[in-house]
Amino acid sequence: MTLRILAIGKKHESWVAEGIERYSKRMKKPFDVSWALLPHSSREGDAARTEESARILAKVHSRDHMVLLDERGKNIDSPALARTLQQPLDTARPVVLVIGGAYGVDTSVHQRADFTWSLSKLVFPHQLVRLVVAEQLYRAQEIVGGRPYHHR
């Protein structure tokens, strides 16, 4: 089960890296999570969004199941996220989670997405989103495995 996270932006800040490392150490096979940080555009606004979106799509393969994080996406609970990730992984389809840049992503990325996931209607700093995603992937793994990390 390959889970790749593509994020626009600079390297993880130390507190984020520490948290991601904490959850990454807890991940078990078959969940195999990797991160790829793509550089910010030097442009602004629409030009930055277009350039960063092209960088993202260049890293997404046709076979990948792409999950786009966007505040306008579908707000789901943790068990639903676990099911959303498990479906493509059951068919050996790699999953790519995409965290866009400060200006978001353009319509080409939205159209390519198989699922658009909203963490909240609130907007969060990208560094915090990375940490929340790491924790939610660990939680999804535990839910799929029937382990008690997630209590209902």
Phi and psi in degrees as GROMACS dihedral restraints (atoms count N, CA, C in turn):
[ dihedral_restraints ]
;  ai    aj    ak    al  type     phi  dphi    fc
    3     4     5     6     1   -95.4    20    10
    4     5     6     7     1   124.3    20    10
    6     7     8     9     1  -121.8    20    10
    7     8     9    10     1   114.1    20    10
    9    10    11    12     1  -109.3    20    10
   10    11    12    13     1   141.4    20    10
   12    13    14    15     1  -116.0    20    10
   13    14    15    16     1   120.5    20    10
   15    16    17    18     1  -104.7    20    10
   16    17    18    19     1   123.2    20    10
   18    19    20    21     1  -132.1    20    10
   19    20    21    22     1   134.4    20    10
   21    22    23    24     1   -80.7    20    10
   22    23    24    25     1   131.9    20    10
   24    25    26    27     1   138.7    20    10
   25    26    27    28     1   177.7    20    10
   27    28    29    30     1   -77.8    20    10
   28    29    30    31     1   173.7    20    10
   30    31    32    33     1   -57.6    20    10
   31    32    33    34     1   160.6    20    10
   33    34    35    36     1   -60.2    20    10
   34    35    36    37     1   135.7    20    10
   36    37    38    39     1   -65.9    20    10
   37    38    39    40     1   158.9    20    10
   39    40    41    42     1   -56.9    20    10
   40    41    42    43     1   -42.6    20    10
   42    43    44    45     1   -67.9    20    10
   43    44    45    46     1   -30.7    20    10
   45    46    47    48     1   -74.9    20    10
   46    47    48    49     1   -44.8    20    10
   48    49    50    51     1   -59.0    20    10
   49    50    51    52     1   -41.2    20    10
   51    52    53    54     1   -62.8    20    10
   52    53    54    55     1   -43.9    20    10
   54    55    56    57     1   -67.0    20    10
   55    56    57    58     1   -42.9    20    10
   57    58    59    60     1   -63.3    20    10
   58    59    60    61     1   -42.1    20    10
   60    61    62    63     1   -61.1    20    10
   61    62    63    64     1   -40.7    20    10
   63    64    65    66     1   -58.5    20    10
   64    65    66    67     1   -48.4    20    10
   66    67    68    69     1   -74.2    20    10
   67    68    69    70     1   -33.6    20    10
   69    70    71    72     1   -62.6    20    10
   70    71    72    73     1   -39.7    20    10
   72    73    74    75     1   -63.7    20    10
   73    74    75    76     1   -27.8    20    10
   75    76    77    78     1   -82.2    20    10
   76    77    78    79     1   -15.1    20    10
   78    79    80    81     1   -68.5    20    10
   79    80    81    82     1   141.0    20    10
   81    82    83    84     1  -121.3    20    10
   82    83    84    85     1   154.9    20    10
   84    85    86    87     1   -60.7    20    10
   85    86    87    88     1   142.4    20    10
   87    88    89    90     1   -91.7    20    10
   88    89    90    91     1     3.6    20    10
   90    91    92    93     1   -72.3    20    10
   91    92    93    94     1   119.3    20    10
   93    94    95    96     1  -124.9    20    10
   94    95    96    97     1   100.6    20    10
   96    97    98    99     1  -103.6    20    10
   97    98    99   100     1   133.8    20    10
   99   100   101   102     1  -134.8    20    10
  100   101   102   103     1   154.8    20    10
  102   103   104   105     1  -116.1    20    10
  103   104   105   106     1   140.4    20    10
  105   106   107   108     1  -130.8    20    10
  106   107   108   109     1   118.4    20    10
  108   109   110   111     1   -99.2    20    10
  109   110   111   112     1   121.8    20    10
  111   112   113   114     1  -101.8    20    10
  112   113   114   115     1   140.1    20    10
  114   115   116   117     1   -67.3    20    10
  115   116   117   118     1   148.5    20    10
  117   118   119   120     1   -61.2    20    10
  118   119   120   121     1   153.0    20    10
  120   121   122   123     1   -76.2    20    10
  121   122   123   124     1   150.6    20    10
  123   124   125   126     1   -83.2    20    10
  124   125   126   127     1    -5.8    20    10
  126   127   128   129     1   -88.2    20    10
  127   128   129   130     1  -177.2    20    10
  129   130   131   132     1  -129.7    20    10
  130   131   132   133     1   162.4    20    10
  132   133   134   135     1    57.3    20    10
  133   134   135   136     1  -135.7    20    10
  135   136   137   138     1   -59.1    20    10
  136   137   138   139     1   -37.1    20    10
  138   139   140   141     1   -64.6    20    10
  139   140   141   142     1   -40.9    20    10
  141   142   143   144     1   -65.8    20    10
  142   143   144   145     1   -44.5    20    10
  144   145   146   147     1   -59.6    20    10
  145   146   147   148     1   -43.5    20    10
  147   148   149   150     1   -64.7    20    10
  148   149   150   151     1   -47.0    20    10
  150   151   152   153     1   -63.7    20    10
  151   152   153   154     1   -46.1    20    10
  153   154   155   156     1   -67.2    20    10
  154   155   156   157     1   -36.6    20    10
  156   157   158   159     1   -63.7    20    10
  157   158   159   160     1   -39.8    20    10
  159   160   161   162     1   -63.3    20    10
  160   161   162   163     1   -39.9    20    10
  162   163   164   165     1   -61.9    20    10
  163   164   165   166     1   -42.2    20    10
  165   166   167   168     1   -62.7    20    10
  166   167   168   169     1   -53.0    20    10
  168   169   170   171     1   -63.1    20    10
  169   170   171   172     1   -27.3    20    10
  171   172   173   174     1   -67.5    20    10
  172   173   174   175     1   -20.7    20    10
  174   175   176   177     1   -99.0    20    10
  175   176   177   178     1    -4.7    20    10
  177   178   179   180     1  -101.2    20    10
  178   179   180   181     1   126.8    20    10
  180   181   182   183     1   -90.9    20    10
  181   182   183   184     1   158.2    20    10
  183   184   185   186     1   -61.1    20    10
  184   185   186   187     1   -30.8    20    10
  186   187   188   189     1   -79.4    20    10
  187   188   189   190     1   -17.8    20    10
  189   190   191   192     1   -66.2    20    10
  190   191   192   193     1   142.5    20    10
  192   193   194   195     1   -91.9    20    10
  193   194   195   196     1   111.1    20    10
  195   196   197   198     1   -98.7    20    10
  196   197   198   199     1   126.0    20    10
  198   199   200   201     1  -110.7    20    10
  199   200   201   202     1   119.0    20    10
  201   202   203   204     1  -100.1    20    10
  202   203   204   205     1   129.1    20    10
  204   205   206   207     1   -88.2    20    10
  205   206   207   208     1   125.1    20    10
  207   208   209   210     1  -157.9    20    10
  208   209   210   211     1   134.8    20    10
  210   211   212   213     1   -63.2    20    10
  211   212   213   214     1   -15.0    20    10
  213   214   215   216     1   -94.3    20    10
  214   215   216   217     1     5.8    20    10
  216   217   218   219     1   -80.0    20    10
  217   218   219   220     1  -167.0    20    10
  219   220   221   222     1   -84.6    20    10
  220   221   222   223     1   128.8    20    10
  222   223   224   225     1   -89.5    20    10
  223   224   225   226     1   116.8    20    10
  225   226   227   228     1  -126.6    20    10
  226   227   228   229     1   161.5    20    10
  228   229   230   231     1   -87.8    20    10
  229   230   231   232     1   174.2    20    10
  231   232   233   234     1   -62.6    20    10
  232   233   234   235     1   -42.7    20    10
  234   235   236   237     1   -61.2    20    10
  235   236   237   238     1   -37.1    20    10
  237   238   239   240     1   -67.1    20    10
  238   239   240   241     1   -37.1    20    10
  240   241   242   243     1   -63.3    20    10
  241   242   243   244     1   -43.0    20    10
  243   244   245   246     1   -58.6    20    10
  244   245   246   247     1   -43.5    20    10
  246   247   248   249     1   -66.2    20    10
  247   248   249   250     1   -40.7    20    10
  249   250   251   252     1   -60.5    20    10
  250   251   252   253     1   -39.3    20    10
  252   253   254   255     1   -78.2    20    10
  253   254   255   256     1   -34.9    20    10
  255   256   257   258     1   -67.4    20    10
  256   257   258   259     1   -37.4    20    10
  258   259   260   261     1   -54.8    20    10
  259   260   261   262     1   -57.0    20    10
  261   262   263   264     1   -67.7    20    10
  262   263   264   265     1   -33.2    20    10
  264   265   266   267     1   -66.7    20    10
  265   266   267   268     1   -32.4    20    10
  267   268   269   270     1   -62.9    20    10
  268   269   270   271     1   -27.2    20    10
  270   271   272   273     1  -101.8    20    10
  271   272   273   274     1    18.8    20    10
  273   274   275   276     1    59.9    20    10
  274   275   276   277     1    28.5    20    10
  276   277   278   279     1   -92.5    20    10
  277   278   279   280     1   120.0    20    10
  279   280   281   282     1   -61.3    20    10
  280   281   282   283     1   145.3    20    10
  282   283   284   285     1  -109.7    20    10
  283   284   285   286     1   132.9    20    10
  285   286   287   288     1  -120.9    20    10
  286   287   288   289     1   122.9    20    10
  288   289   290   291     1   -99.4    20    10
  289   290   291   292     1   133.7    20    10
  291   292   293   294     1  -117.5    20    10
  292   293   294   295     1   126.6    20    10
  294   295   296   297     1  -115.2    20    10
  295   296   297   298     1   109.6    20    10
  297   298   299   300     1   -72.6    20    10
  298   299   300   301     1  -177.9    20    10
  300   301   302   303     1   -87.6    20    10
  301   302   303   304     1  -170.0    20    10
  303   304   305   306     1   -60.4    20    10
  304   305   306   307     1   -28.5    20    10
  306   307   308   309     1   -96.9    20    10
  307   308   309   310     1     6.1    20    10
  309   310   311   312     1    80.4    20    10
  310   311   312   313     1  -159.7    20    10
  312   313   314   315     1  -124.6    20    10
  313   314   315   316     1   159.9    20    10
  315   316   317   318     1   -88.4    20    10
  316   317   318   319     1   179.8    20    10
  318   319   320   321     1   -62.2    20    10
  319   320   321   322     1   -27.2    20    10
  321   322   323   324     1   -63.4    20    10
  322   323   324   325     1   -36.0    20    10
  324   325   326   327     1   -74.4    20    10
  325   326   327   328     1   -41.5    20    10
  327   328   329   330     1   -59.7    20    10
  328   329   330   331     1   -42.1    20    10
  330   331   332   333     1   -67.9    20    10
  331   332   333   334     1   -33.6    20    10
  333   334   335   336     1   -74.4    20    10
  334   335   336   337     1   -26.1    20    10
  336   337   338   339     1   -62.5    20    10
  337   338   339   340     1   135.3    20    10
  339   340   341   342     1   -83.7    20    10
  340   341   342   343     1   -25.3    20    10
  342   343   344   345     1  -152.6    20    10
  343   344   345   346     1   137.4    20    10
  345   346   347   348     1  -114.8    20    10
  346   347   348   349     1   119.0    20    10
  348   349   350   351     1  -110.3    20    10
  349   350   351   352     1   130.8    20    10
  351   352   353   354     1  -107.1    20    10
  352   353   354   355     1   125.8    20    10
  354   355   356   357     1   -70.5    20    10
  355   356   357   358     1   -31.4    20    10
  357   358   359   360     1  -174.5    20    10
  358   359   360   361     1   165.2    20    10
  360   361   362   363     1   -75.5    20    10
  361   362   363   364     1   -14.3    20    10
  363   364   365   366     1   -74.3    20    10
  364   365   366   367     1   155.3    20    10
  366   367   368   369     1  -102.1    20    10
  367   368   369   370     1   131.4    20    10
  369   370   371   372     1  -114.5    20    10
  370   371   372   373     1   155.3    20    10
  372   373   374   375     1   -62.2    20    10
  373   374   375   376     1   145.8    20    10
  375   376   377   378     1   -59.6    20    10
  376   377   378   379     1   -35.8    20    10
  378   379   380   381     1   -62.9    20    10
  379   380   381   382     1   -42.1    20    10
  381   382   383   384     1   -67.4    20    10
  382   383   384   385     1   -38.9    20    10
  384   385   386   387     1   -58.1    20    10
  385   386   387   388     1   -42.4    20    10
  387   388   389   390     1   -58.6    20    10
  388   389   390   391     1   -44.1    20    10
  390   391   392   393     1   -66.7    20    10
  391   392   393   394     1   -43.0    20    10
  393   394   395   396     1   -62.4    20    10
  394   395   396   397     1   -41.9    20    10
  396   397   398   399     1   -61.7    20    10
  397   398   399   400     1   -44.4    20    10
  399   400   401   402     1   -58.6    20    10
  400   401   402   403     1   -45.5    20    10
  402   403   404   405     1   -65.4    20    10
  403   404   405   406     1   -42.4    20    10
  405   406   407   408     1   -67.3    20    10
  406   407   408   409     1   -32.3    20    10
  408   409   410   411     1   -67.2    20    10
  409   410   411   412     1   -41.2    20    10
  411   412   413   414     1   -62.5    20    10
  412   413   414   415     1   -44.2    20    10
  414   415   416   417     1   -61.8    20    10
  415   416   417   418     1   -42.8    20    10
  417   418   419   420     1   -60.6    20    10
  418   419   420   421     1   -42.0    20    10
  420   421   422   423     1   -59.0    20    10
  421   422   423   424     1   -43.7    20    10
  423   424   425   426     1   -67.2    20    10
  424   425   426   427     1   -39.4    20    10
  426   427   428   429     1   -64.0    20    10
  427   428   429   430     1   -47.6    20    10
  429   430   431   432     1   -60.1    20    10
  430   431   432   433     1   -38.3    20    10
  432   433   434   435     1   -81.5    20    10
  433   434   435   436     1    -1.7    20    10
  435   436   437   438     1    70.9    20    10
  436   437   438   439     1    21.2    20    10
  438   439   440   441     1   -88.5    20    10
  439   440   441   442     1   161.9    20    10
  441   442   443   444     1   -85.3    20    10
  442   443   444   445     1    12.0    20    10
  444   445   446   447     1   -58.0    20    10
  445   446   447   448     1   -40.7    20    10
  447   448   449   450     1   -96.9    20    10
  448   449   450   451     1   114.5    20    10
  450   451   452   453     1  -102.3    20    10
  451   452   453   454     1   135.0    20    10
